[in-house]
Amino acid sequence: MSVIVDTSVWSLALRRSASPNASPIVAQLRALIADDRAILVGAIRQEILSGVRSAEQFARLRDYLRAFLDVELVLEDYELAAECFNTCRRNGIQGSNTDFLLCAVAHRRSYSIFTTDNDF
């Protein structure tokens, strides 16, 4: 099964000074990559690359991430994300548009989401 790797996991793995608690998460990401199961969504790629301080770091990270193809999103992904957003909002649950998009993409394709974000 393919797994969408969320920004929170990539962030832990790409930090130079990762905390000791990050080790099992990073090991699991490495296993997903080795098994060719790690998936990116364009919005996650954008989040990872946003805020990189130097042009050299940006280029290095961009080139590294190019090894991971993005899931091609279709109209139904966006519609399902909006539907989920509206349903949750009516029931008092808040979330970001990106998080709902990830959920819609994962749901429609029977993917998992690997995240450390408590919103999920």
N, C-alpha and C positions, 0 to 999 in steps of 0.2 A: 504494500500500500504506500502511496506517495504521501509525503508530509510537508505541509506548508510551514516553513520555519519563520517565525515572527521576528520582528526587529529586536525584541528584548533578548532573544537567544543569540542572534548575530552579534549584538552589542557586547554581550558577555564574552563571546568567543574571540572577538576582534580586539578587545582591550589588551593593552600591553601589561597592565597590572591587574590581572583577573584575581578575584578573591578565591580563597580555598574552596568556598561553597560552590563556586562556578564549575569546578572540575568535573563532577558527574554530568552536568548539563553539556559542557563542552565535549566530553567523551561521547555522549549520546549524539550530538551533532556530527561529530567525526564519523561515527558509525553510519548515520543516515547518508552522509556524503559518500562514504566508501561503498555503500549499497546502492548508490545512485537513486536515492529516494527523496532527497532534499529538493523542495520546490520553492521558487520565488514567485511573488506577485509584484507587479510593477510598483505598486504603492509602497511595498516594503523596501524594494531597491532604492526608491527615492528617499525614504526615511533614513536608511543606512548611510546614503551618500550625502545627505543634508547636514550641514554644520561641520564638515571636514575643513580643518583650518588652512592647510596649504594645498596649492595646486598639485604638488608632487604626491602628497598623500591621497588626494582625490583620485588622481590618475591611477595610482597603484591599486587602490581599493576598487575602483571602477573596473579595471582590467581583471582583477581577481574574481569579481562577481559575474563577469561576463561568461564564466564557465557554467553558470546556472541559468538556464533558459527560463523566461517568465511563462506562467500559465497564460494562455490566450483567453482574455475575458470576452464574454459575449453579452448581448443585450439582456438576456435572462439573469445573468449574474447581478447586474445593477438593479434590475427590477426586484429580484428576491431580496437583495440587501435592503432596499428601501421598504419593502413589505415587512421584513423582520424589524427594522428600525421603528416603523410605525406601531407594530404590534407590541414591542417592548416598551415603547414610550407610553402607550395607552395603559400599560400595566406598571408604570412607575420605574422602569428600568432604563437607565441612561447608558449610552455607548457612543463611540465615535463612528463616523461613517466608514472609516477604513476598517475598523474591527468588524462591523456588520458585513462589509464587502468580503473580508476574509472568511467569515462564517458562511456566507452564501456560496462562495467559490468551493469551499471544502464540502459543504452539504451536497451541492449539485454533482460533485465528482467522487463522493465518498472518500475524501482525503481526511487526514487528521491535521490538527494544528499543534505545533510544538511551540509553547510560549511559557514565559515566567510571569506574564501579565495577569494580575488577579482579576481583571475585568472579564476574562474568559471563564 
